Amino acid sequence: MGNPLYSDDVGSMCYNPAKSWQLGWYDSPASNKVTIRAQDTDNWTGDIVGIADYDNNPNNLPMLIKVLFPSDSNTYFIGFNRAKGPNADNVMADDKVTIVYTEYGGGEQYSQSWFLRQLGSEESYVITSTNLNLNVEVMSIAQEDPWYANIRLTAVECFNDSNCDDQKPCTRNVCRNNECVSTTIANCCRTNAGCNDNDICTRNICNIYNRCTYPKIAKCCTKHPDCAQSRACMRSSCNLRTKRCNPPKNLCKDKNKCTRDLCRNNGKCANPRISGCKCKMTGACTKRAQCCSNR
């Protein structure tokens, strides 16, 4: 653990719970060390003493607790850091419950250990894991002979909504009575394959917000009204075989080659004369503007 007093021959202090477990110095009696599997712990309550009271433990109370989680390579260790005797020069978390963890080895072989939290009386901390959370609560610290800490370990699925995040964009996750409840979000998607409105004239798109959108495919149709034009002087129909709108038809043609056939934006026709255009009057025409048939 290193000596914060920067000397090899001074400083009475003990190793942290992870190192103390790994060293094996406190294997006897067996009651000194307790292994708890979080998934099997609905509510564990017990007293623990500090390593400094190894020789003053008439009730054989545990000194070290190892906590294992399913599907988690980290191993957590809990101890009572009693600052007396061989631990009298301790400089951190005096007479507090401490939680440390290792990333591999399970406390049975060398591994870097990391300090996680110190807890005094009536304080708590939640150890979060992939599938489970463990609430470590110090109920009290008794200043008797020896001192001991009464702790309660409660394994729960969640304490708040953030514990229930399943990393799935299409579920809404909430914590109710310490259990995660997930519901499916309507019209939510992860890929385009998750969107289908059964309309051949729309594209099925899952957007960046995981929502289905159905933009229309231009000139696609299943019936004639699908090809309706915005101007009354234009008309189109649906080719029911190809499901495509036929080219729009101009209804303003007057069959006069010397006029322009215009469909105005207001939907009305206009046939202005083409300047300089000459045509031969035929039949019963009496006014040039009515003649010049293309037939």
C-alpha positions, -999 to +999 in steps of 0.1 A: +000+000+000+030+023+004+040+043+035+027+079+035+053+087+062+081+080+037+101+057+058+106+019+062+109+018+099+081+041+112+044+041+109+020+016+124-006+009+097-023-021+082-030-030+046-063-022+030-090-050+030-081-062-005-044-066+003-052-081+038-074-107+021-048-116-005-019-119+021-037-147+039-025-135+073-060-136+088-072-169+074-076-183+109-100-185+124-122-190+093-147-165+107-123-136+100-131-137+063-166-137+048-174-141+011-207-128-001-223-133-035-243-102-043-270-121-062-277-143-032-278-114-007-313-099-002-304-084+032-272-093+050-265-076+084-236-082+106-208-067+128-172-064+117-141-055+137-108-039+125-076-059+118-061-039+147-082-060+170-071-093+156-060-104+191-090-088+208-120-104+191-137-127+217-169-131+196-149-141+165-165-113+144-154-111+108-127-086+098-129-088+060-158-091+036-153-100+000-183-092-024-186-110-057-210-099-085-222-119-114-207-110-148-182-085-132-145-090-131-141-065-103-141-079-067-150-056-038-137-057-002-151-042+029-133-036+062-134-016+094-104+007+096-099+008+133-071+033+141-053+018+171-023-003+179-007-017+147-029+007+127-024+038+150-005+058+124-032+054+097-037+087+079-069+081+061-105+070+070-098+066+107-124+044+124-145+043+092-157+014+071-137+013+038-146-002+004-118-010-020-118-031-052-095-051-075-100-055-112-089-091-114-076-119-092-105-120-068-082-112-039-064-145-043-034-132-062-016-099-066-036-072-082-037-034-081-063-023-055-083+009-057-100+029-029-137+034-035-154+049-005-152+055+033-183+054+054-191+067+089-221+058+110-254+061+092-237+066+058-242+044+028-228+038-007-242+019-037-218-004-055-230-006-091-225-035-113-237-047-147-268-066-136-270-058-099-264-031-073-254-035-037-262-009-011-236-008+017-250+009+048-232+015+081-259+013+106-237+022+136-202+022+149-200+009+185-172+023+206-169-007+229-141-031+235-134-039+208-150-013+185-171-027+158-192-015+129-227-028+122-233-029+085-261-040+062-258-052+026-288-050+005-287-063-031-313-046-053-318-043-091-320-005-089-322+026-067-330+051-094-339+051-131-302+055-142-295+020-128-320+006-153-305+018-185-303-012-208-286+008-236-315+001-259-329+031-277-364+017-280-371+010-244-381+033-216-366+021-183-377+032-148-370+020-113-401+009-093-398-006-059-361-014-065-370-033-097-364-022-133-394-019-155-390-016-192-416-006-217-413-004-255-414+031-270-440+033-298-427+041-333-391+036-322-366+019-344-329+009-346-327+002-384-348+009-415-360-027-413-379-018-381-401+007-400-429-004-423-462+015-430-472-010-458-474+018-483-454+011-515-453+049-522-433+058-491-398+051-480-393+034-447-366+054-428-353+051-393-339+086-385-310+096-362-335+100-333-346+064-336-380+074-350-397+060-381-404+084-409-422+077-441-413+103-468-434+101-500-417+087-532-421+113-559-445+104-587-455+071-571-492+062-571-517+035-564-548+054-576-555+084-599-561+109-571-525+103-560-515+122-591-536+152-586-520+184-597-518+216-578-533+236-607-568+229-621-555+234-657-532+204-654-542+168-651-524+135-646-534+099-641-519+069-624-504+041-644-517+013-623-493-012-638-461+007-631-474+026-600-461+058-615-479+090-624-482+097-661-468+130-674-492+158-666-515+170-694-520+206-702-557+214-705-551+248-720-544+238-755-566+257-780-552+240-811-540+274-825-504+274-835-502+311-832-510+312-795-492+300-764-510+275-742-503+286-707-515+271-674-512+299-649-503+293-612-538+303-603-551+273-622-565+293-651-557+291-688-542+318-709-536+318-747-517+349-756-509+354-793-474+348-805-460+380-820-453+378-857-470+345-862-491+343-894-517+317-903-542+311-930-578+316-922-598+285-929-634+275-930-659+297-913-633+317-894-641+354-893-615+364-867-579+356-870-575+349-833-600+320-837-582+305-867-549+290-876-559+255-866-531+229-864-554+203-879 
